[in-house]
Amino acid sequence: MSSQTLNRRINAVKSRIPVTVNPDEEASLQYILGYLDTLAHRKQTGDPTAQAEIEAVCKMMRYN
């Protein structure tokens, strides 16, 4: 068996391993995604403060 074949098989097995998620991390992620979705909707509907908020969030996420 070549090393490439072995790596493919290992990666296939790894992809089937369920990832355990910390409930607090999952809740935080859901909150952030909900906030970003709301922010996108506000931008789409013409909220004049949405763009500044998008830029602030983008800056925060890049540096933290």
Contacts in CASP RR format, 6 or more apart in sequence:
PFRMAT RR
TARGET T0000
AUTHOR 0000-0000-0000
METHOD contacts of the structure
MODEL  1
MSSQTLNRRINAVKSRIPVTVNPDEEASLQYILGYLDTLAHRKQTGDPTA
QAEIEAVCKMMRYN
36 57 0 8 1.000
39 50 0 8 1.000
39 53 0 8 1.000
39 54 0 8 1.000
39 57 0 8 1.000
42 49 0 8 1.000
42 50 0 8 1.000
42 53 0 8 1.000
43 50 0 8 1.000
43 51 0 8 1.000
43 54 0 8 1.000
END
